[in-house]
Amino acid sequence: MSTENQSTRQAEVSRKTNETNIQLAFQVDGTGQAEIETDVPFLNHMLDLFTKHGHFDLKLKAQGDIEIDDHHTVEDIGICLGQTLREALGDKRGIKRYASVFVPMDEALAQVVIDVSNRPHFEYRAEYPSSQVGSFQVELVHEFLWKLALEARITLHVIVHYGQNTHHMIEAVFKALGRAIDEATSIDPRVTGVPSTKGVL
């Protein structure tokens, strides 16, 4: 169940399954405030960075079957975030639509390219030195990003150009993701209606 308020570009969603219980509220035009409480500490850190650098507001509470692993929790948070982003943007009138952002994190460099297209597609180019950061499985970054793109119905390309420290590389991705979504969803006063020759997005 979800609600939206187009005037402030925000939405909320609750998702409860046999595997997870999630409440998420997302505001596109925020101030970088994050209230995040999940069973996956590394994801908490990444979402905090995403929120801060994207100038969003995010409230998230999530519990999941982490006694199995973090997969279901990370996946379902990606689903919920994507759903709220899509709803908050409404008909997408006046948005820039596209963004391409590079973010360095010490020795690492990540690039995120976005088209708020209503056509979900995900491309991911990243090779990490290690398969885990602490207890977090690095393969779950792909799972999170893919479900975010799918549910938000955006075209999302993520490229990690290089790096030596896996934490730094993933951190660069989440910072770039925040900045790219912020730019692509920002209102351009030159845009009248929807930025598409089709007339809809």
C-alpha positions in Angstrom: 0.0 0.0 0.0 1.4 3.4 -1.0 0.5 7.1 -0.9 1.8 10.0 -2.8 1.8 13.8 -2.8 2.8 15.2 -6.1 3.0 18.8 -4.9 5.9 17.9 -2.7 7.1 14.9 -4.8 7.0 12.4 -2.0 5.6 8.9 -1.5 5.4 6.1 1.1 5.2 2.4 0.8 4.7 -0.5 3.2 5.7 -4.0 2.2 5.2 -7.1 4.4 6.0 -10.6 3.3 7.0 -13.8 5.0 10.6 -12.6 4.5 10.6 -8.9 5.2 8.7 -6.1 6.8 9.5 -2.6 5.4 8.1 0.9 5.8 9.7 3.5 3.5 9.0 7.2 3.0 10.9 9.1 0.3 10.9 12.8 -0.6 12.6 13.9 -3.8 13.0 17.5 -2.9 14.5 17.1 0.6 17.4 18.3 2.6 19.5 15.2 2.8 17.9 13.9 6.0 18.0 10.1 6.6 16.4 8.1 9.3 17.4 4.5 8.4 17.0 1.4 10.5 17.6 -2.0 8.9 19.3 -5.2 9.8 22.0 -4.6 7.2 24.5 -2.0 8.6 26.5 -1.6 5.4 23.4 -0.9 3.4 22.4 1.7 6.1 25.6 3.4 5.5 25.2 3.4 1.7 21.6 4.7 1.8 22.7 7.5 4.2 25.3 8.6 1.6 22.8 8.3 -1.2 20.3 10.4 0.7 22.8 13.1 1.7 24.4 13.5 -1.7 21.0 13.4 -3.5 19.4 16.0 -1.2 16.5 13.6 -0.6 14.7 12.8 2.6 14.4 9.1 3.5 12.8 7.3 6.3 13.2 3.6 6.4 12.5 0.8 8.8 13.2 -2.7 7.6 13.4 -6.1 9.2 14.2 -9.3 7.4 15.2 -12.9 7.6 18.9 -12.1 8.0 19.4 -15.4 9.8 19.3 -16.8 6.2 21.2 -14.0 4.6 20.8 -10.3 3.7 19.4 -11.0 0.2 15.7 -10.6 0.8 16.1 -7.5 2.9 18.3 -5.7 0.4 16.2 -6.8 -2.6 12.9 -5.6 -1.0 14.4 -2.3 0.1 15.4 -1.7 -3.6 11.8 -2.6 -4.6 10.3 -0.2 -2.1 12.7 2.7 -2.9 12.0 2.3 -6.7 8.2 2.3 -6.1 8.3 5.5 -4.0 10.6 7.2 -6.5 8.2 6.4 -9.4 5.1 7.5 -7.5 6.7 10.7 -6.2 7.6 11.8 -9.7 4.0 11.5 -10.9 3.7 12.4 -14.6 7.3 13.7 -14.6 6.4 17.1 -16.0 9.3 19.6 -16.2 12.1 17.2 -15.2 15.5 17.1 -16.9 15.1 13.4 -17.4 18.7 12.6 -18.1 21.9 12.7 -15.9 25.4 11.4 -16.1 27.5 11.7 -12.9 31.1 10.7 -12.1 32.0 10.5 -8.4 35.5 9.7 -7.1 36.1 8.1 -3.7 39.8 8.2 -3.1 41.3 5.8 -5.6 37.9 4.6 -6.9 35.8 6.2 -9.7 32.2 5.4 -10.4 29.8 6.7 -13.0 26.0 6.5 -13.0 23.9 7.4 -16.1 20.2 7.7 -15.8 17.2 8.2 -18.1 13.9 8.6 -16.3 12.3 6.9 -19.2 9.5 4.7 -18.0 11.4 1.9 -19.6 13.2 -0.2 -17.0 16.7 -1.3 -18.0 19.9 -1.9 -16.1 23.5 -2.2 -17.1 26.2 -2.9 -14.6 29.9 -2.9 -15.2 31.9 -3.5 -12.0 34.7 -5.8 -10.9 35.4 -5.7 -7.2 38.6 -6.9 -5.4 36.6 -8.8 -2.8 33.3 -10.5 -2.6 32.4 -9.1 0.9 32.6 -5.9 2.8 32.4 -7.0 6.4 29.5 -9.4 6.4 27.8 -7.7 3.4 27.8 -9.7 0.1 29.0 -7.5 -2.7 26.8 -9.2 -5.2 23.8 -7.7 -3.4 24.7 -4.3 -4.8 23.6 -5.6 -8.2 20.4 -6.9 -6.8 19.5 -3.6 -5.1 20.3 -1.5 -8.1 18.4 -3.8 -10.6 15.3 -3.9 -8.4 15.4 -0.1 -7.9 15.6 0.5 -11.7 12.9 -2.1 -12.4 10.4 -0.6 -9.9 11.2 3.0 -10.6 11.0 2.2 -14.4 14.2 4.0 -15.2 17.1 3.2 -17.5 20.1 2.9 -15.2 23.8 2.3 -16.2 26.4 1.9 -13.5 30.1 1.7 -14.3 32.9 1.4 -11.8 35.8 2.5 -13.9 38.5 1.4 -11.4 39.4 1.1 -7.7 41.3 -1.0 -5.2 39.2 -0.9 -2.1 35.7 -2.5 -2.5 34.1 -0.3 0.2 35.3 2.8 -1.6 34.1 1.5 -5.0 30.6 0.8 -3.7 30.5 4.1 -1.8 31.3 6.0 -5.0 28.4 4.1 -6.7 25.8 5.2 -4.1 27.0 8.8 -4.0 26.9 9.0 -7.8 23.4 7.3 -7.8 22.1 10.0 -5.4 23.6 12.8 -7.4 22.3 11.4 -10.7 18.8 10.9 -9.6 18.8 14.4 -8.1 19.9 15.9 -11.4 17.6 13.8 -13.6 14.5 14.5 -11.5 15.3 18.2 -11.0 12.9 20.7 -12.6 14.2 22.5 -15.7 12.2 25.8 -16.3 12.9 25.4 -20.0 10.9 22.2 -20.1 7.2 22.5 -20.9 5.2 19.4 -20.1 6.9 16.1 -20.4 10.5 15.9 -21.9 9.6 13.4 -24.6 8.4 13.6 -28.2 5.9 10.9 -27.3 4.2 13.3 -25.0 4.3 10.9 -22.1 7.0 9.2 -19.9 
